[in-house]
C-alpha cells in the first residue's frame, strides 16, 4: 500500500510540473540585469547591441528544441520564453529585454533551488550562436 502511495505522489508531482500553467504576469518581467551573474537558479547577462542583436537572439532562442514563446514580442522590447527539459519537462524561463541599446537576459528555473548549470549552458550556447551570426 505504501508503495502505491509513493508511486501516486511521484506521478502526481510529475504531472503538476508538466501541466502547471505559466502566468505571463509572473514570468514576463523586467530581468533587472545590473551585471553578468551566475546564480544557483540561473544566469543574468547583459550584451551590447540594439534591435539587430535583440531580433537575432529571438530567432536563435525560438529555434531551440522544446522552447516556446510565453509572452512579449520583438516589437514590445521584452520577450519571455519557456524551455522544457527533455525527459522530465521541467520549465525554465528566459526573459530577454532591449534596454537603452543593451540586451538583457535572465534565465531561471521554476521548480527547485538549483538548475545545476543548465540555464548557463543554454544561454552560453545562444550567445555563441549569436556571436557567430554577427560575425557573418
N, CA, C and O atoms as CSV, one atom per row, in Angstrom:
chain,resi,resn,atom,element,x,y,z
A,1,UNK,N,N,0.821,-1.208,0.000
A,1,UNK,CA,C,0.000,0.000,0.000
A,1,UNK,C,C,0.859,1.264,0.000
A,1,UNK,O,O,0.582,2.199,-0.751
A,2,UNK,N,N,1.874,1.299,0.815
A,2,UNK,CA,C,2.759,2.467,0.870
A,2,UNK,C,C,3.454,2.660,-0.473
A,2,UNK,O,O,3.650,3.792,-0.916
A,3,UNK,N,N,3.824,1.562,-1.116
A,3,UNK,CA,C,4.450,1.644,-2.438
A,3,UNK,C,C,3.558,2.405,-3.406
A,3,UNK,O,O,4.036,3.279,-4.128
A,4,UNK,N,N,2.281,2.090,-3.431
A,4,UNK,CA,C,1.358,2.742,-4.368
A,4,UNK,C,C,1.128,4.207,-4.018
A,4,UNK,O,O,0.896,5.029,-4.904
A,5,UNK,N,N,1.189,4.529,-2.756
A,5,UNK,CA,C,1.059,5.934,-2.337
A,5,UNK,C,C,2.267,6.723,-2.844
A,5,UNK,O,O,2.130,7.849,-3.324
A,6,UNK,N,N,3.445,6.120,-2.731
A,6,UNK,CA,C,4.661,6.778,-3.215
A,6,UNK,C,C,4.604,6.943,-4.736
A,6,UNK,O,O,4.919,8.010,-5.263
A,7,UNK,N,N,4.203,5.887,-5.429
A,7,UNK,CA,C,4.086,5.954,-6.892
A,7,UNK,C,C,3.100,7.050,-7.292
A,7,UNK,O,O,3.383,7.842,-8.191
A,8,UNK,N,N,1.964,7.097,-6.638
A,8,UNK,CA,C,0.951,8.108,-6.931
A,8,UNK,C,C,1.488,9.515,-6.666
A,8,UNK,O,O,1.217,10.433,-7.439
A,9,UNK,N,N,2.245,9.693,-5.585
A,9,UNK,CA,C,2.819,11.005,-5.267
A,9,UNK,C,C,3.829,11.425,-6.340
A,9,UNK,O,O,3.848,12.585,-6.753
A,10,UNK,N,N,4.662,10.493,-6.788
A,10,UNK,CA,C,5.658,10.812,-7.820
A,10,UNK,C,C,4.966,11.154,-9.137
A,10,UNK,O,O,5.311,12.144,-9.782
A,11,UNK,N,N,4.005,10.349,-9.532
A,11,UNK,CA,C,3.273,10.605,-10.782
A,11,UNK,C,C,2.530,11.936,-10.689
A,11,UNK,O,O,2.510,12.702,-11.652
A,12,UNK,N,N,1.924,12.214,-9.542
A,12,UNK,CA,C,1.225,13.484,-9.355
A,12,UNK,C,C,2.170,14.671,-9.430
A,12,UNK,O,O,1.821,15.708,-9.994
A,13,UNK,N,N,3.375,14.528,-8.860
A,13,UNK,CA,C,4.370,15.595,-8.925
A,13,UNK,C,C,4.824,15.862,-10.345
A,13,UNK,O,O,4.950,17.012,-10.766
A,14,UNK,N,N,5.069,14.780,-11.085
A,14,UNK,CA,C,5.484,14.930,-12.482
A,14,UNK,C,C,4.378,15.581,-13.302
A,14,UNK,O,O,4.644,16.452,-14.130
A,15,UNK,N,N,3.142,15.161,-13.073
A,15,UNK,CA,C,2.012,15.749,-13.794
A,15,UNK,C,C,1.885,17.236,-13.476
A,15,UNK,O,O,1.620,18.043,-14.367
A,16,UNK,N,N,2.073,17.597,-12.212
A,16,UNK,CA,C,1.989,19.002,-11.829
A,16,UNK,C,C,3.060,19.820,-12.546
A,16,UNK,O,O,2.776,20.897,-13.069
A,17,UNK,N,N,4.293,19.308,-12.570
A,17,UNK,CA,C,5.388,20.025,-13.225
A,17,UNK,C,C,5.093,20.224,-14.711
A,17,UNK,O,O,5.328,21.301,-15.257
A,18,UNK,N,N,4.582,19.190,-15.353
A,18,UNK,CA,C,4.309,19.272,-16.787
A,18,UNK,C,C,3.092,20.132,-17.120
A,18,UNK,O,O,3.058,20.767,-18.174
A,19,UNK,N,N,2.101,20.161,-16.244
A,19,UNK,CA,C,0.832,20.809,-16.563
A,19,UNK,C,C,0.597,22.146,-15.861
A,19,UNK,O,O,-0.377,22.834,-16.165
A,20,UNK,N,N,1.460,22.519,-14.940
A,20,UNK,CA,C,1.270,23.774,-14.202
A,20,UNK,C,C,1.250,24.946,-15.179
A,20,UNK,O,O,2.139,25.053,-16.024
A,21,UNK,N,N,0.273,25.812,-15.083
A,21,UNK,CA,C,0.200,26.953,-16.003
A,21,UNK,C,C,1.337,27.948,-15.755
A,21,UNK,O,O,1.832,28.078,-14.635
A,22,UNK,N,N,1.731,28.630,-16.797
A,22,UNK,CA,C,2.758,29.667,-16.714
A,22,UNK,C,C,2.092,31.020,-16.885
A,22,UNK,O,O,1.631,31.358,-17.975
A,23,UNK,N,N,2.041,31.780,-15.831
A,23,UNK,CA,C,1.387,33.084,-15.848
A,23,UNK,C,C,2.354,34.141,-16.390
A,23,UNK,O,O,3.364,34.433,-15.749
A,24,UNK,N,N,2.061,34.717,-17.555
A,24,UNK,CA,C,2.954,35.740,-18.111
A,24,UNK,C,C,3.179,36.917,-17.163
A,24,UNK,O,O,4.253,37.518,-17.188
A,25,UNK,N,N,2.208,37.258,-16.338
A,25,UNK,CA,C,2.370,38.373,-15.404
A,25,UNK,C,C,3.453,38.082,-14.367
A,25,UNK,O,O,4.053,39.006,-13.819
A,26,UNK,N,N,3.700,36.825,-14.103
A,26,UNK,CA,C,4.732,36.430,-13.135
A,26,UNK,C,C,6.103,36.337,-13.797
A,26,UNK,O,O,7.108,36.719,-13.197
A,27,UNK,N,N,6.152,35.833,-15.028
A,27,UNK,CA,C,7.425,35.499,-15.660
A,27,UNK,C,C,7.920,36.540,-16.665
A,27,UNK,O,O,9.132,36.676,-16.836
A,28,UNK,N,N,7.050,37.264,-17.323
A,28,UNK,CA,C,7.473,38.254,-18.317
A,28,UNK,C,C,7.681,39.603,-17.636
A,28,UNK,O,O,6.921,40.549,-17.839
A,29,UNK,N,N,8.729,39.661,-16.826
A,29,UNK,CA,C,9.019,40.848,-16.024
A,29,UNK,C,C,10.421,41.361,-16.333
A,29,UNK,O,O,11.235,40.657,-16.931
A,30,UNK,N,N,10.686,42.578,-15.923
A,30,UNK,CA,C,11.993,43.200,-16.117
A,30,UNK,C,C,13.076,42.281,-15.542
A,30,UNK,O,O,13.014,41.914,-14.368
A,31,UNK,N,N,14.072,41.904,-16.361
A,31,UNK,CA,C,15.112,41.000,-15.868
A,31,UNK,C,C,16.052,41.636,-14.847
A,31,UNK,O,O,16.797,40.924,-14.173
A,32,UNK,N,N,16.031,42.945,-14.726
A,32,UNK,CA,C,16.839,43.676,-13.747
A,32,UNK,C,C,18.300,43.238,-13.753
A,32,UNK,O,O,18.857,42.880,-12.715
A,33,UNK,N,N,18.903,43.272,-14.920
A,33,UNK,CA,C,20.307,42.885,-15.061
A,33,UNK,C,C,21.170,44.114,-14.811
A,33,UNK,O,O,21.122,45.082,-15.571
A,34,UNK,N,N,21.950,44.070,-13.756
A,34,UNK,CA,C,22.898,45.146,-13.479
A,34,UNK,C,C,24.316,44.730,-13.831
A,34,UNK,O,O,25.185,45.576,-14.042
A,35,UNK,N,N,24.546,43.423,-13.895
A,35,UNK,CA,C,25.850,42.865,-14.258
A,35,UNK,C,C,25.648,41.399,-14.610
A,35,UNK,O,O,24.621,40.807,-14.280
A,36,UNK,N,N,26.639,40.817,-15.284
A,36,UNK,CA,C,26.581,39.384,-15.537
A,36,UNK,C,C,26.655,38.651,-14.200
A,36,UNK,O,O,27.511,38.944,-13.366
A,37,UNK,N,N,25.745,37.694,-14.007
A,37,UNK,CA,C,25.705,36.943,-12.761
A,37,UNK,C,C,25.424,35.473,-13.052
A,37,UNK,O,O,24.574,35.144,-13.881
A,38,UNK,N,N,26.141,34.601,-12.367
A,38,UNK,CA,C,25.837,33.183,-12.351
A,38,UNK,C,C,25.168,32.903,-11.010
A,38,UNK,O,O,25.772,33.103,-9.956
A,39,UNK,N,N,23.928,32.443,-11.054
A,39,UNK,CA,C,23.134,32.211,-9.851
A,39,UNK,C,C,22.830,30.723,-9.715
A,39,UNK,O,O,22.941,29.977,-10.688
A,40,UNK,N,N,22.457,30.296,-8.542
A,40,UNK,CA,C,22.086,28.890,-8.343
A,40,UNK,C,C,20.892,28.520,-9.209
A,40,UNK,O,O,20.811,27.399,-9.711
A,41,UNK,N,N,19.960,29.460,-9.389
A,41,UNK,CA,C,18.742,29.170,-10.151
A,41,UNK,C,C,18.811,29.597,-11.610
A,41,UNK,O,O,17.847,29.401,-12.351
A,42,UNK,N,N,19.937,30.180,-12.043
A,42,UNK,CA,C,20.031,30.604,-13.429
A,42,UNK,C,C,21.173,31.565,-13.672
A,42,UNK,O,O,22.193,31.522,-12.985
A,43,UNK,N,N,20.994,32.444,-14.666
A,43,UNK,CA,C,22.025,33.425,-15.027
A,43,UNK,C,C,21.384,34.733,-15.469
A,43,UNK,O,O,20.239,34.776,-15.919
A,44,UNK,N,N,22.164,35.791,-15.325
A,44,UNK,CA,C,21.821,37.093,-15.901
A,44,UNK,C,C,22.986,37.513,-16.779
A,44,UNK,O,O,24.149,37.365,-16.404
A,45,UNK,N,N,22.658,38.042,-17.962
A,45,UNK,CA,C,23.682,38.511,-18.882
A,45,UNK,C,C,23.235,39.819,-19.509
A,45,UNK,O,O,22.043,40.046,-19.719
A,46,UNK,N,N,24.206,40.680,-19.807
A,46,UNK,CA,C,23.957,41.952,-20.489
A,46,UNK,C,C,24.889,42.016,-21.689
A,46,UNK,O,O,26.090,41.773,-21.565
A,47,UNK,N,N,24.328,42.346,-22.859
A,47,UNK,CA,C,25.092,42.410,-24.099
A,47,UNK,C,C,24.987,43.790,-24.709
A,47,UNK,O,O,23.963,44.464,-24.597
A,48,UNK,N,N,26.056,44.192,-25.352
A,48,UNK,CA,C,25.992,45.405,-26.165
A,48,UNK,C,C,25.258,45.046,-27.451
A,48,UNK,O,O,25.413,43.946,-27.980
A,49,UNK,N,N,24.482,45.956,-27.934
A,49,UNK,CA,C,23.770,45.719,-29.183
A,49,UNK,C,C,22.357,46.218,-29.072
A,49,UNK,O,O,21.791,46.291,-27.981
A,50,UNK,N,N,21.810,46.550,-30.165
A,50,UNK,CA,C,20.463,47.099,-30.179
A,50,UNK,C,C,19.467,46.140,-30.777
A,50,UNK,O,O,19.486,44.939,-30.510
A,51,UNK,N,N,18.602,46.695,-31.587
A,51,UNK,CA,C,17.490,45.951,-32.177
A,51,UNK,C,C,17.959,44.755,-33.004
A,51,UNK,O,O,17.333,43.696,-32.970
A,52,UNK,N,N,19.049,44.915,-33.742
A,52,UNK,CA,C,19.550,43.818,-34.580
A,52,UNK,C,C,19.960,42.614,-33.728
A,52,UNK,O,O,19.636,41.475,-34.067
A,53,UNK,N,N,20.658,42.858,-32.643
A,53,UNK,CA,C,21.082,41.784,-31.741
A,53,UNK,C,C,19.867,41.154,-31.069
A,53,UNK,O,O,19.774,39.931,-30.959
A,54,UNK,N,N,18.949,41.985,-30.626
A,54,UNK,CA,C,17.728,41.507,-29.963
A,54,UNK,C,C,16.925,40.592,-30.896
A,54,UNK,O,O,16.480,39.520,-30.488
A,55,UNK,N,N,16.745,41.020,-32.145
A,55,UNK,CA,C,15.983,40.233,-33.118
A,55,UNK,C,C,16.696,38.925,-33.462
A,55,UNK,O,O,16.056,37.879,-33.572
A,56,UNK,N,N,18.015,38.982,-33.631
A,56,UNK,CA,C,18.775,37.772,-33.952
A,56,UNK,C,C,18.700,36.777,-32.795
A,56,UNK,O,O,18.556,35.575,-33.014
A,57,UNK,N,N,18.796,37.273,-31.583
A,57,UNK,CA,C,18.711,36.389,-30.414
A,57,UNK,C,C,17.330,35.753,-30.308
A,57,UNK,O,O,17.213,34.587,-29.932
A,58,UNK,N,N,16.296,36.498,-30.632
A,58,UNK,CA,C,14.938,35.945,-30.651
A,58,UNK,C,C,14.852,34.756,-31.597
A,58,UNK,O,O,14.294,33.719,-31.239
A,59,UNK,N,N,15.396,34.894,-32.793
A,59,UNK,CA,C,15.352,33.796,-33.769
A,59,UNK,C,C,16.139,32.578,-33.281
A,59,UNK,O,O,15.703,31.441,-33.460
A,60,UNK,N,N,17.295,32.819,-32.666
A,60,UNK,CA,C,18.117,31.725,-32.138
A,60,UNK,C,C,17.372,30.984,-31.035
A,60,UNK,O,O,17.338,29.753,-31.024
A,61,UNK,N,N,16.782,31.722,-30.115
A,61,UNK,CA,C,16.081,31.098,-28.982
A,61,UNK,C,C,14.882,30.296,-29.476
A,61,UNK,O,O,14.665,29.171,-29.027
A,62,UNK,N,N,14.105,30.859,-30.394
A,62,UNK,CA,C,12.923,30.140,-30.887
A,62,UNK,C,C,13.280,28.875,-31.665
A,62,UNK,O,O,12.441,27.987,-31.817
A,63,UNK,N,N,14.508,28.784,-32.155
A,63,UNK,CA,C,14.952,27.579,-32.868
A,63,UNK,C,C,15.440,26.489,-31.913
A,63,UNK,O,O,15.778,25.388,-32.348
A,64,UNK,N,N,15.478,26.787,-30.633
A,64,UNK,CA,C,15.930,25.821,-29.624
A,64,UNK,C,C,14.846,24.769,-29.396
A,64,UNK,O,O,13.676,25.110,-29.222
A,65,UNK,N,N,15.228,23.499,-29.395
A,65,UNK,CA,C,14.229,22.447,-29.144
A,65,UNK,C,C,13.500,22.652,-27.810
A,65,UNK,O,O,14.094,23.077,-26.818
A,66,UNK,N,N,12.217,22.342,-27.812
A,66,UNK,CA,C,11.345,22.400,-26.631
A,66,UNK,C,C,11.218,23.811,-26.049
A,66,UNK,O,O,10.968,23.978,-24.855
A,67,UNK,N,N,11.393,24.821,-26.904
A,67,UNK,CA,C,11.278,26.218,-26.474
A,67,UNK,C,C,10.101,26.858,-27.187
A,67,UNK,O,O,9.912,26.692,-28.392
A,68,UNK,N,N,9.314,27.593,-26.414
A,68,UNK,CA,C,8.180,28.315,-26.995
A,68,UNK,C,C,8.061,29.690,-26.362
A,68,UNK,O,O,8.551,29.941,-25.261
A,69,UNK,N,N,7.404,30.558,-27.084
A,69,UNK,CA,C,7.158,31.914,-26.618
A,69,UNK,C,C,6.079,31.884,-25.545
A,69,UNK,O,O,5.018,31.290,-25.742
A,70,UNK,N,N,6.347,32.524,-24.411
A,70,UNK,CA,C,5.336,32.662,-23.371
A,70,UNK,C,C,4.616,34.002,-23.505
A,70,UNK,O,O,3.387,34.058,-23.463
A,71,UNK,N,N,5.380,35.074,-23.665
A,71,UNK,CA,C,4.773,36.406,-23.725
A,71,UNK,C,C,5.750,37.392,-24.352
A,71,UNK,O,O,6.959,37.164,-24.371
A,72,UNK,N,N,5.208,38.482,-24.860
A,72,UNK,CA,C,6.018,39.552,-25.409
A,72,UNK,C,C,6.325,39.355,-26.881
A,72,UNK,O,O,5.892,38.391,-27.511
A,73,UNK,N,N,7.090,40.307,-27.407
A,73,UNK,CA,C,7.485,40.260,-28.816
A,73,UNK,C,C,8.686,41.176,-29.012
A,73,UNK,O,O,9.033,41.974,-28.142
A,74,UNK,N,N,9.305,41.042,-30.169
A,74,UNK,CA,C,10.417,41.919,-30.514
A,74,UNK,C,C,9.935,43.366,-30.488
A,74,UNK,O,O,10.638,44.251,-30.001
A,75,UNK,N,N,8.740,43.603,-31.011
A,75,UNK,CA,C,8.185,44.963,-31.037
A,75,UNK,C,C,7.957,45.522,-29.638
A,75,UNK,O,O,8.099,46.726,-29.422
A,76,UNK,N,N,7.603,44.661,-28.683
A,76,UNK,CA,C,7.394,45.101,-27.296
A,76,UNK,C,C,8.699,45.442,-26.591
A,76,UNK,O,O,8.709,46.219,-25.637
A,77,UNK,N,N,9.803,44.861,-27.060
A,77,UNK,CA,C,11.090,45.087,-26.416
A,77,UNK,C,C,11.354,44.152,-25.261
A,77,UNK,O,O,12.388,44.265,-24.602
A,78,UNK,N,N,10.446,43.232,-24.998
A,78,UNK,CA,C,10.639,42.229,-23.949
A,78,UNK,C,C,9.932,40.951,-24.366
A,78,UNK,O,O,8.781,40.974,-24.801
A,79,UNK,N,N,10.637,39.833,-24.226
A,79,UNK,CA,C,10.088,38.531,-24.588
A,79,UNK,C,C,10.464,37.528,-23.499
A,79,UNK,O,O,11.580,37.549,-22.982
A,80,UNK,N,N,9.530,36.659,-23.162
A,80,UNK,CA,C,9.824,35.563,-22.248
A,80,UNK,C,C,9.515,34.248,-22.941
A,80,UNK,O,O,8.463,34.075,-23.556
A,81,UNK,N,N,10.463,33.325,-22.825
A,81,UNK,CA,C,10.372,32.005,-23.438
A,81,UNK,C,C,10.336,30.946,-22.344
A,81,UNK,O,O,10.840,31.158,-21.242
A,82,UNK,N,N,9.739,29.814,-22.660
A,82,UNK,CA,C,9.764,28.644,-21.783
A,82,UNK,C,C,10.501,27.545,-22.528
A,82,UNK,O,O,10.137,27.189,-23.648
A,83,UNK,N,N,11.539,27.010,-21.899
A,83,UNK,CA,C,12.277,25.875,-22.448
A,83,UNK,C,C,12.119,24.727,-21.463
A,83,UNK,O,O,12.399,24.877,-20.274
A,84,UNK,N,N,11.673,23.591,-21.957
A,84,UNK,CA,C,11.443,22.432,-21.086
A,84,UNK,C,C,12.551,21.399,-21.260
A,84,UNK,O,O,13.048,21.161,-22.361
A,85,UNK,N,N,12.922,20.788,-20.121
A,85,UNK,CA,C,13.942,19.741,-20.167
A,85,UNK,C,C,13.420,18.546,-20.952
A,85,UNK,O,O,12.213,18.323,-21.056
A,86,UNK,N,N,14.355,17.787,-21.497
A,86,UNK,CA,C,13.983,16.710,-22.414
A,86,UNK,C,C,13.183,15.604,-21.733
A,86,UNK,O,O,12.156,15.188,-22.269
A,87,UNK,N,N,13.606,15.125,-20.599
A,87,UNK,CA,C,12.978,13.940,-20.011
A,87,UNK,C,C,11.838,14.258,-19.048
A,87,UNK,O,O,10.786,13.624,-19.111
A,88,UNK,N,N,12.027,15.209,-18.180
A,88,UNK,CA,C,11.018,15.489,-17.158
A,88,UNK,C,C,10.141,16.694,-17.487
A,88,UNK,O,O,9.164,16.956,-16.786
A,89,UNK,N,N,10.473,17.413,-18.521
A,89,UNK,CA,C,9.736,18.604,-18.957
A,89,UNK,C,C,9.691,19.710,-17.901
A,89,UNK,O,O,8.709,20.444,-17.799
A,90,UNK,N,N,10.767,19.818,-17.120
A,90,UNK,CA,C,10.867,20.919,-16.176
A,90,UNK,C,C,10.947,22.222,-16.965
A,90,UNK,O,O,11.724,22.306,-17.916
A,91,UNK,N,N,10.168,23.240,-16.599
A,91,UNK,CA,C,10.215,24.508,-17.326
A,91,UNK,C,C,11.315,25.429,-16.797
A,91,UNK,O,O,11.486,25.575,-15.586
A,92,UNK,N,N,12.048,26.041,-17.706
A,92,UNK,CA,C,12.960,27.133,-17.399
A,92,UNK,C,C,12.458,28.342,-18.169
A,92,UNK,O,O,11.988,28.212,-19.300
A,93,UNK,N,N,12.556,29.502,-17.567
A,93,UNK,CA,C,12.053,30.733,-18.178
A,93,UNK,C,C,13.226,31.654,-18.501
A,93,UNK,O,O,14.118,31.853,-17.676
A,94,UNK,N,N,13.213,32.207,-19.697
A,94,UNK,CA,C,14.230,33.174,-20.101
A,94,UNK,C,C,13.526,34.429,-20.578
A,94,UNK,O,O,12.708,34.395,-21.497
A,95,UNK,N,N,13.860,35.533,-19.939
A,95,UNK,CA,C,13.336,36.826,-20.357
A,95,UNK,C,C,14.471,37.603,-21.001
A,95,UNK,O,O,15.566,37.702,-20.447
A,96,UNK,N,N,14.198,38.153,-22.176
A,96,UNK,CA,C,15.162,38.956,-22.917
A,96,UNK,C,C,14.522,40.319,-23.131
A,96,UNK,O,O,13.374,40.423,-23.564
A,97,UNK,N,N,15.286,41.361,-22.821
A,97,UNK,CA,C,14.741,42.719,-22.905
A,97,UNK,C,C,15.753,43.644,-23.561
A,97,UNK,O,O,16.953,43.559,-23.298
A,98,UNK,N,N,15.260,44.520,-24.409
A,98,UNK,CA,C,16.076,45.571,-25.007
A,98,UNK,C,C,15.941,46.800,-24.115
A,98,UNK,O,O,14.839,47.298,-23.885
A,99,UNK,N,N,17.080,47.281,-23.615
A,99,UNK,CA,C,17.054,48.382,-22.660
A,99,UNK,C,C,18.190,49.355,-22.977
A,99,UNK,O,O,19.357,49.051,-22.730
A,100,UNK,N,N,17.854,50.503,-23.516
A,100,UNK,CA,C,18.835,51.548,-23.833
A,100,UNK,C,C,20.023,51.019,-24.636
A,100,UNK,O,O,21.175,51.269,-24.282
A,101,UNK,N,N,19.743,50.296,-25.708
A,101,UNK,CA,C,20.795,49.795,-26.579
A,101,UNK,C,C,21.520,48.572,-26.063
A,101,UNK,O,O,22.485,48.117,-26.678
A,102,UNK,N,N,21.069,48.034,-24.942
A,102,UNK,CA,C,21.660,46.809,-24.412
A,102,UNK,C,C,20.592,45.722,-24.360
A,102,UNK,O,O,19.411,45.994,-24.146
A,103,UNK,N,N,21.035,44.495,-24.559
A,103,UNK,CA,C,20.141,43.350,-24.481
A,103,UNK,C,C,20.402,42.663,-23.141
A,103,UNK,O,O,21.535,42.288,-22.837
A,104,UNK,N,N,19.353,42.503,-22.353
A,104,UNK,CA,C,19.464,41.880,-21.040
A,104,UNK,C,C,18.757,40.530,-21.067
A,104,UNK,O,O,17.651,40.407,-21.592
A,105,UNK,N,N,19.408,39.521,-20.495
A,105,UNK,CA,C,18.835,38.176,-20.418
A,105,UNK,C,C,18.790,37.728,-18.968
A,105,UNK,O,O,19.731,37.942,-18.204
A,106,UNK,N,N,17.692,37.109,-18.608
A,106,UNK,CA,C,17.581,36.482,-17.293
A,106,UNK,C,C,16.944,35.114,-17.503
A,106,UNK,O,O,15.758,35.012,-17.815
A,107,UNK,N,N,17.742,34.066,-17.327
A,107,UNK,CA,C,17.276,32.689,-17.482
A,107,UNK,C,C,17.247,32.042,-16.104
A,107,UNK,O,O,18.228,32.089,-15.361
A,108,UNK,N,N,16.101,31.433,-15.772
A,108,UNK,CA,C,15.961,30.860,-14.426
A,108,UNK,C,C,15.011,29.673,-14.432
A,108,UNK,O,O,14.197,29.486,-15.336
A,109,UNK,N,N,15.157,28.882,-13.377
A,109,UNK,CA,C,14.300,27.718,-13.222
A,109,UNK,C,C,12.990,28.106,-12.556
A,109,UNK,O,O,12.859,29.204,-12.014
A,110,UNK,N,N,12.027,27.206,-12.601
A,110,UNK,CA,C,10.773,27.419,-11.891
A,110,UNK,C,C,10.683,26.543,-10.649
A,110,UNK,O,O,10.254,26.999,-9.589
A,111,UNK,N,N,11.083,25.305,-10.783
A,111,UNK,CA,C,10.978,24.357,-9.672
A,111,UNK,C,C,12.370,23.989,-9.183
A,111,UNK,O,O,13.275,23.767,-9.987
A,112,UNK,N,N,12.542,23.925,-7.877
A,112,UNK,CA,C,13.807,23.534,-7.290
A,112,UNK,C,C,14.608,24.733,-6.827
A,112,UNK,O,O,14.141,25.872,-6.865
A,113,UNK,N,N,15.826,24.451,-6.389
A,113,UNK,CA,C,16.687,25.510,-5.873
A,113,UNK,C,C,17.961,25.683,-6.685
A,113,UNK,O,O,18.654,26.689,-6.538
A,114,UNK,N,N,18.279,24.719,-7.536
A,114,UNK,CA,C,19.471,24.813,-8.373
A,114,UNK,C,C,19.194,24.157,-9.717
A,114,UNK,O,O,18.600,23.081,-9.792
A,115,UNK,N,N,19.633,24.820,-10.767
A,115,UNK,CA,C,19.451,24.240,-12.104
A,115,UNK,C,C,20.684,23.461,-12.557
A,115,UNK,O,O,20.722,22.952,-13.677
A,116,UNK,N,N,21.685,23.368,-11.692
A,116,UNK,CA,C,22.920,22.623,-11.952
A,116,UNK,C,C,23.603,23.081,-13.247
A,116,UNK,O,O,24.196,22.272,-13.960
A,117,UNK,N,N,23.517,24.372,-13.544
A,117,UNK,CA,C,24.206,24.949,-14.688
A,117,UNK,C,C,23.489,24.845,-16.019
A,117,UNK,O,O,24.035,25.240,-17.049
A,118,UNK,N,N,22.276,24.322,-16.012
A,118,UNK,CA,C,21.542,24.131,-17.265
A,118,UNK,C,C,21.273,25.456,-17.972
A,118,UNK,O,O,21.517,25.574,-19.172
A,119,UNK,N,N,20.780,26.440,-17.251
A,119,UNK,CA,C,20.478,27.724,-17.883
A,119,UNK,C,C,21.744,28.425,-18.360
A,119,UNK,O,O,21.747,29.036,-19.429
A,120,UNK,N,N,22.807,28.344,-17.589
A,120,UNK,CA,C,24.075,28.958,-18.003
A,120,UNK,C,C,24.558,28.337,-19.311
A,120,UNK,O,O,24.942,29.052,-20.236
A,121,UNK,N,N,24.540,27.023,-19.387
A,121,UNK,CA,C,24.995,26.333,-20.601
A,121,UNK,C,C,24.121,26.717,-21.795
A,121,UNK,O,O,24.635,26.953,-22.889
A,122,UNK,N,N,22.810,26.779,-21.592
A,122,UNK,CA,C,21.901,27.130,-22.687
A,122,UNK,C,C,22.166,28.556,-23.164
A,122,UNK,O,O,22.274,28.799,-24.365
A,123,UNK,N,N,22.271,29.496,-22.227
A,123,UNK,CA,C,22.499,30.899,-22.584
A,123,UNK,C,C,23.854,31.059,-23.269
A,123,UNK,O,O,23.959,31.787,-24.256
A,124,UNK,N,N,24.883,30.396,-22.767
A,124,UNK,CA,C,26.187,30.500,-23.409
A,124,UNK,C,C,26.155,29.936,-24.826
A,124,UNK,O,O,26.829,30.451,-25.718
A,125,UNK,N,N,25.372,28.877,-25.033
A,125,UNK,CA,C,25.195,28.344,-26.387
A,125,UNK,C,C,24.512,29.348,-27.302
A,125,UNK,O,O,24.925,29.536,-28.446
A,126,UNK,N,N,23.465,29.993,-26.795
A,126,UNK,CA,C,22.782,31.021,-27.590
A,126,UNK,C,C,23.728,32.163,-27.938
A,126,UNK,O,O,23.748,32.644,-29.071
A,127,UNK,N,N,24.513,32.591,-26.950
A,127,UNK,CA,C,25.414,33.720,-27.184
A,127,UNK,C,C,26.519,33.352,-28.164
A,127,UNK,O,O,26.948,34.198,-28.949
A,128,UNK,N,N,26.988,32.112,-28.135
A,128,UNK,CA,C,27.982,31.655,-29.112
A,128,UNK,C,C,27.373,31.675,-30.516
A,128,UNK,O,O,28.024,32.112,-31.465
A,129,UNK,N,N,26.144,31.209,-30.654
A,129,UNK,CA,C,25.461,31.254,-31.955
A,129,UNK,C,C,25.283,32.707,-32.412
A,129,UNK,O,O,25.485,33.032,-33.582
A,130,UNK,N,N,24.907,33.558,-31.481
A,130,UNK,CA,C,24.720,34.981,-31.801
A,130,UNK,C,C,26.025,35.600,-32.273
A,130,UNK,O,O,26.048,36.327,-33.266
A,131,UNK,N,N,27.106,35.314,-31.568
A,131,UNK,CA,C,28.413,35.852,-31.939
A,131,UNK,C,C,28.798,35.381,-33.338
A,131,UNK,O,O,29.278,36.172,-34.150
A,132,UNK,N,N,28.589,34.100,-33.621
A,132,UNK,CA,C,28.898,33.565,-34.958
A,132,UNK,C,C,28.040,34.227,-36.029
A,132,UNK,O,O,28.525,34.538,-37.117
A,133,UNK,N,N,26.775,34.440,-35.719
A,133,UNK,CA,C,25.868,35.061,-36.690
A,133,UNK,C,C,26.253,36.507,-36.944
A,133,UNK,O,O,26.183,36.979,-38.079
A,134,UNK,N,N,26.657,37.210,-35.903
A,134,UNK,CA,C,27.019,38.628,-36.050
A,134,UNK,C,C,28.353,38.791,-36.779
A,134,UNK,O,O,28.618,39.842,-37.363
A,135,UNK,N,N,29.199,37.745,-36.746
A,135,UNK,CA,C,30.500,37.798,-37.448
A,135,UNK,C,C,30.315,37.668,-38.945
A,135,UNK,O,O,31.137,38.154,-39.722
A,136,UNK,N,N,29.231,37.008,-39.355
A,136,UNK,CA,C,28.981,36.781,-40.796
A,136,UNK,C,C,28.630,38.047,-41.531
A,136,UNK,O,O,28.394,38.014,-42.739
